[in-house]
Amino acid sequence: MLVHDVFFTLEDAAPARIDELVAACHKYLKNHPGVEFFAAGKVGSEFARPVNDRMYHVALHVAFTDKAAHDVYQTAPDHLKFIDENKPNWRQVRVFDSYC
C-alpha cells in the first residue's frame, strides 16, 4: 500500500476558504480506482503539543492499493482539475508519500 499525505498552507486561510478546500478534496480526490482509504480535513486546533506541526490548514490522506494506482491518480482528470481550481490559494504544499 502507498500512503499519499498532502498538507496545504493557504494564502487566504479564512474559515470559509479552508472549508472550500476540504470540500474540493472530497469532490475531486476520493473516488479514484485503487483508493483504499480517503480523508481530508482541517488542522485540529486542540493539538498544540510541542511535537505537533501546525504549519498547515488542510490535510489530505489517501491510501492506494499500490504505486501503480497512485501514478494513475496523479494524471487523472479530476486530480488535475482539483489542482487547477485550487492552486491559486496555495502558499505551500507538502507531500509525504510512504509505503505501508
N, CA, C and O of each residue as an XYZ file, in Angstrom:
400
protein
N       0.846     -1.178      0.000
C       0.000      0.000      0.000
C       0.889      1.238      0.000
O       1.946      1.253      0.631
N       0.455      2.271     -0.710
C       1.160      3.546     -0.732
C       0.258      4.607     -0.118
O      -0.890      4.767     -0.533
N       0.770      5.322      0.860
C       0.008      6.384      1.514
C       0.524      7.728      1.019
O       1.721      8.013      1.059
N      -0.409      8.540      0.554
C      -0.136      9.854     -0.024
C      -0.742     10.898      0.915
O      -1.959     11.083      0.941
N       0.107     11.577      1.684
C      -0.338     12.619      2.613
C       0.084     13.974      2.058
O       1.239     14.173      1.683
N      -0.864     14.898      2.012
C      -0.598     16.236      1.481
C      -1.090     17.259      2.500
O      -2.209     17.164      3.005
N      -0.236     18.239      2.792
C      -0.565     19.284      3.759
C      -0.524     20.633      3.050
O       0.509     21.039      2.517
N      -1.667     21.321      3.054
C      -1.831     22.584      2.335
C      -1.806     23.756      3.310
O      -2.529     23.762      4.307
N      -0.976     24.737      3.017
C      -0.993     26.013      3.711
C      -1.565     27.021      2.714
O      -1.100     27.110      1.578
N      -2.569     27.772      3.141
C      -3.293     28.643      2.231
C      -2.859     30.100      2.341
O      -2.439     30.558      3.403
N      -2.965     30.812      1.236
C      -2.749     32.261      1.240
C      -3.881     32.939      2.021
O      -3.637     33.743      2.921
N      -5.104     32.605      1.663
C      -6.279     33.115      2.358
C      -6.816     31.979      3.220
O      -7.455     31.052      2.722
N      -6.549     32.064      4.511
C      -6.911     30.988      5.431
C      -8.178     31.303      6.220
O      -8.342     30.848      7.352
N      -9.066     32.079      5.621
C     -10.359     32.328      6.261
C     -11.092     30.994      6.402
O     -10.950     30.119      5.548
N     -11.869     30.832      7.464
C     -12.561     29.555      7.665
C     -13.340     29.074      6.434
O     -13.350     27.879      6.139
N     -13.981     29.977      5.731
C     -14.745     29.571      4.539
C     -13.823     29.030      3.452
O     -14.189     28.080      2.760
N     -12.649     29.605      3.286
C     -11.705     29.136      2.267
C     -11.129     27.770      2.641
O     -10.898     26.932      1.770
N     -10.900     27.548      3.924
C     -10.437     26.237      4.390
C     -11.512     25.193      4.106
O     -11.218     24.115      3.591
N     -12.754     25.516      4.443
C     -13.859     24.589      4.196
C     -14.015     24.309      2.697
O     -14.330     23.184      2.312
N     -13.801     25.316      1.855
C     -13.887     25.130      0.403
C     -12.848     24.121     -0.082
O     -13.153     23.269     -0.917
N     -11.629     24.212      0.433
C     -10.596     23.273      0.001
C     -10.904     21.855      0.476
O     -10.710     20.897     -0.271
N     -11.375     21.717      1.697
C     -11.756     20.392      2.189
C     -12.865     19.818      1.301
O     -12.811     18.646      0.930
N     -13.861     20.627      0.960
C     -14.954     20.165      0.093
C     -14.436     19.779     -1.289
O     -14.896     18.795     -1.868
N     -13.487     20.539     -1.822
C     -12.911     20.221     -3.132
C     -12.145     18.904     -3.086
O     -12.189     18.133     -4.044
N     -11.451     18.640     -1.995
C     -10.769     17.352     -1.839
C     -11.776     16.213     -1.938
O     -11.550     15.230     -2.642
N     -12.879     16.355     -1.232
C     -13.909     15.308     -1.250
C     -14.549     15.185     -2.635
O     -14.857     14.080     -3.082
N     -14.745     16.306     -3.305
C     -15.390     16.292     -4.622
C     -14.525     15.625     -5.685
O     -15.022     14.833     -6.486
N     -13.234     15.943     -5.695
C     -12.369     15.540     -6.807
C     -11.421     14.377     -6.517
O     -10.948     13.739     -7.458
N     -11.130     14.082     -5.266
C      -9.998     13.199     -4.986
C     -10.338     11.865     -4.334
O      -9.450     11.020     -4.217
N     -11.558     11.633     -3.911
C     -11.809     10.417     -3.141
C     -12.271      9.213     -3.943
O     -12.145      8.085     -3.468
N     -12.795      9.411     -5.125
C     -13.377      8.299     -5.876
C     -12.513      7.889     -7.055
O     -12.950      7.946     -8.205
N     -11.303      7.480     -6.770
C     -10.381      7.046     -7.819
C     -10.108      5.552     -7.670
O     -10.116      5.029     -6.556
N      -9.867      4.867     -8.781
C      -9.530      3.442     -8.700
C      -8.301      3.221     -7.821
O      -7.322      3.962     -7.910
N      -8.363      2.211     -6.986
C      -7.225      1.863     -6.143
C      -7.165      2.594     -4.821
O      -6.239      2.369     -4.042
N      -8.132      3.472     -4.538
C      -8.145      4.171     -3.245
C      -8.733      3.230     -2.192
O      -9.881      2.797     -2.294
N      -7.926      2.929     -1.189
C      -8.343      2.070     -0.082
C      -8.884      2.885      1.095
O      -9.750      2.422      1.836
N      -8.365      4.096      1.254
C      -8.766      4.971      2.354
C      -8.616      6.404      1.887
O      -7.667      6.743      1.180
N      -9.571      7.251      2.291
C      -9.523      8.671      1.952
C      -9.987      9.469      3.158
O     -10.958      9.101      3.819
N      -9.291     10.564      3.444
C      -9.730     11.513      4.466
C      -9.151     12.877      4.125
O      -8.030     12.988      3.629
N      -9.933     13.906      4.398
C      -9.468     15.283      4.225
C     -10.133     16.124      5.303
O     -11.322     15.967      5.577
N      -9.362     17.018      5.912
C      -9.920     17.865      6.953
C      -8.947     18.954      7.349
O      -7.827     19.038      6.845
N      -9.409     19.788      8.270
C      -8.591     20.918      8.705
C      -7.786     20.561      9.951
O      -8.109     19.624     10.680
N      -6.736     21.332     10.170
C      -5.874     21.112     11.323
C      -6.710     21.213     12.597
O      -7.577     22.078     12.718
N      -6.440     20.320     13.541
C      -7.154     20.332     14.818
C      -6.535     21.353     15.759
O      -5.382     21.209     16.164
N      -7.292     22.377     16.104
C      -6.741     23.460     16.932
C      -6.334     22.987     18.323
O      -5.492     23.614     18.966
N      -6.924     21.883     18.796
C      -6.594     21.404     20.142
C      -5.285     20.626     20.215
O      -4.814     20.306     21.306
N      -4.702     20.324     19.068
C      -3.440     19.574     19.052
C      -2.279     20.560     19.001
O      -1.823     20.942     17.924
N      -1.813     20.962     20.164
C      -0.820     22.034     20.244
C       0.380     21.657     21.104
O       1.021     22.525     21.697
N       0.686     20.352     21.173
C       1.889     19.960     21.915
C       3.119     20.424     21.137
O       3.015     20.691     19.940
N       4.268     20.527     21.778
C       5.473     20.977     21.078
C       5.835     20.130     19.857
O       6.491     20.625     18.941
N       5.419     18.867     19.832
C       5.762     17.995     18.703
C       4.774     18.110     17.535
O       5.028     17.563     16.462
N       3.662     18.807     17.726
C       2.671     18.942     16.659
C       3.089     20.006     15.651
O       3.367     21.150     16.009
N       3.127     19.605     14.387
C       3.363     20.546     13.291
C       2.015     21.157     12.929
O       1.107     20.451     12.490
N       1.888     22.434     13.107
C       0.624     23.128     12.848
C       0.768     24.139     11.716
O      -0.016     25.084     11.629
N       1.744     23.954     10.864
C       2.023     24.899      9.784
C       1.261     24.531      8.507
O       1.822     24.559      7.411
N      -0.011     24.189      8.659
C      -0.870     23.887      7.520
C      -2.309     24.167      7.921
O      -2.619     24.323      9.102
N      -3.173     24.227      6.936
C      -4.590     24.458      7.194
C      -5.450     23.246      6.852
O      -6.436     22.969      7.535
N      -5.077     22.517      5.790
C      -5.859     21.361      5.332
C      -4.923     20.178      5.128
O      -3.834     20.322      4.574
N      -5.362     19.006      5.584
C      -4.609     17.767      5.395
C      -5.430     16.817      4.530
O      -6.643     16.683      4.691
N      -4.726     16.161      3.605
C      -5.331     15.153      2.729
C      -4.584     13.845      2.946
O      -3.353     13.822      2.940
N      -5.323     12.758      3.136
C      -4.728     11.441      3.346
C      -5.395     10.455      2.393
O      -6.602     10.223      2.471
N      -4.603      9.879      1.496
C      -5.136      8.904      0.550
C      -4.220      7.686      0.575
O      -3.013      7.801      0.366
N      -4.803      6.523      0.831
C      -4.048      5.271      0.785
C      -4.458      4.524     -0.477
O      -5.636      4.246     -0.698
N      -3.470      4.206     -1.293
C      -3.685      3.486     -2.545
C      -3.269      2.028     -2.390
O      -2.412      1.702     -1.569
N      -3.875      1.162     -3.177
C      -3.522     -0.255     -3.135
C      -2.053     -0.471     -3.468
O      -1.410     -1.368     -2.922
N      -1.521      0.363     -4.374
C      -0.123      0.215     -4.790
C       0.340      1.480     -5.512
O      -0.439      2.410     -5.723
N       1.602      1.498     -5.882
C       2.179      2.666     -6.563
C       1.525      2.892     -7.915
O       1.357      4.038     -8.334
N       1.154      1.823     -8.604
C       0.521      1.965     -9.919
C      -0.785      2.767     -9.809
O      -1.048      3.628    -10.649
N      -1.599      2.497     -8.791
C      -2.838      3.252     -8.598
C      -2.534      4.712     -8.288
O      -3.218      5.608     -8.782
N      -1.525      4.951     -7.485
C      -1.092      6.319     -7.177
C      -0.660      7.046     -8.444
O      -1.011      8.209     -8.644
N       0.090      6.375     -9.290
C       0.601      7.002    -10.510
C      -0.528      7.370    -11.468
O      -0.476      8.419    -12.110
N      -1.542      6.521    -11.569
C      -2.700      6.827    -12.421
C      -3.445      8.037    -11.859
O      -3.861      8.915    -12.615
N      -3.612      8.087    -10.547
C      -4.284      9.205     -9.867
C      -3.602     10.535    -10.175
O      -4.277     11.547    -10.363
N      -2.295     10.541    -10.226
C      -1.556     11.790    -10.424
C      -1.927     12.488    -11.727
O      -1.880     13.716    -11.798
N      -2.294     11.733    -12.753
C      -2.638     12.338    -14.047
C      -4.130     12.229    -14.370
O      -4.540     12.534    -15.489
N      -4.939     11.801    -13.409
C      -6.383     11.682    -13.626
C      -7.004     13.064    -13.822
O      -6.601     14.020    -13.159
N      -7.974     13.180    -14.717
C      -8.603     14.485    -14.979
C      -9.146     15.180    -13.733
O      -8.972     16.390    -13.584
N      -9.808     14.431    -12.822
C     -10.331     15.066    -11.608
C      -9.213     15.603    -10.713
O      -9.367     16.661    -10.102
N      -8.095     14.887    -10.631
C      -6.966     15.367     -9.829
C      -6.399     16.647    -10.446
O      -6.102     17.604     -9.731
N      -6.252     16.662    -11.751
C      -5.720     17.849    -12.426
C      -6.681     19.028    -12.315
O      -6.243     20.171    -12.181
N      -7.994     18.763    -12.371
C      -8.978     19.837    -12.196
C      -8.921     20.394    -10.775
O      -9.011     21.606    -10.578
N      -8.772     19.519     -9.791
C      -8.619     19.954     -8.398
C      -7.436     20.922     -8.273
O      -7.561     21.984     -7.664
N      -6.303     20.554     -8.843
C      -5.115     21.409     -8.779
C      -5.387     22.742     -9.457
O      -5.106     23.798     -8.892
N      -5.931     22.696    -10.659
C      -6.189     23.911    -11.435
C      -7.112     24.878    -10.692
O      -6.869     26.085    -10.679
N      -8.157     24.355    -10.080
C      -9.134     25.214     -9.401
C      -8.647     25.754     -8.064
O      -9.076     26.827     -7.640
N      -7.759     25.030     -7.395
C      -7.408     25.396     -6.017
C      -6.015     25.965     -5.833
O      -5.755     26.647     -4.841
N      -5.122     25.702     -6.758
C      -3.725     26.115     -6.628
C      -3.529     27.618     -6.395
O      -2.605     27.989     -5.671
N      -4.349     28.493     -6.972
C      -4.123     29.927     -6.735
C      -4.116     30.339     -5.267
O      -3.520     31.360     -4.926
N      -4.761     29.572     -4.391
C      -4.795     29.924     -2.966
C      -3.777     29.150     -2.137
O      -3.803     29.232     -0.909
N      -2.887     28.404     -2.773
C      -1.896     27.636     -2.028
C      -0.633     28.446     -1.814
O      -0.014     28.903     -2.774
N      -0.253     28.625     -0.573
C       1.039     29.239     -0.248
C       2.123     28.171     -0.271
O       3.223     28.390     -0.778
N       1.790     27.009      0.291
C       2.750     25.907      0.344
C       1.987     24.584      0.318
O       0.916     24.453      0.911
N       2.559     23.617     -0.378
C       2.024     22.257     -0.412
C       3.166     21.316     -0.091
O       4.207     21.341     -0.746
N       2.963     20.477      0.934
C       3.963     19.488      1.303
C       3.376     18.105      1.087
O       2.274     17.814      1.551
N       4.109     17.255      0.384
C       3.643     15.916      0.048
C       4.549     14.901      0.717
O       5.774     15.000      0.639
N       3.939     13.923      1.376
C       4.649     12.856      2.033
C       4.091     11.533      1.518
O       2.968     11.166      1.861
N       4.845     10.824      0.713
C       4.443      9.524      0.195
C       5.261      8.433      0.898
O       6.480      8.542      1.028
N       4.573      7.387      1.345
C       5.275      6.310      2.044
C       4.576      4.984      1.770
O       3.380      4.933      1.481
N       5.355      3.922      1.870
C       4.811      2.567      1.740
C       4.442      2.034      3.115
O       5.163      2.249      4.090
N       3.330      1.348      3.183
C       2.877      0.755      4.444
C       2.626     -0.731      4.256
O       2.237     -1.416      5.202
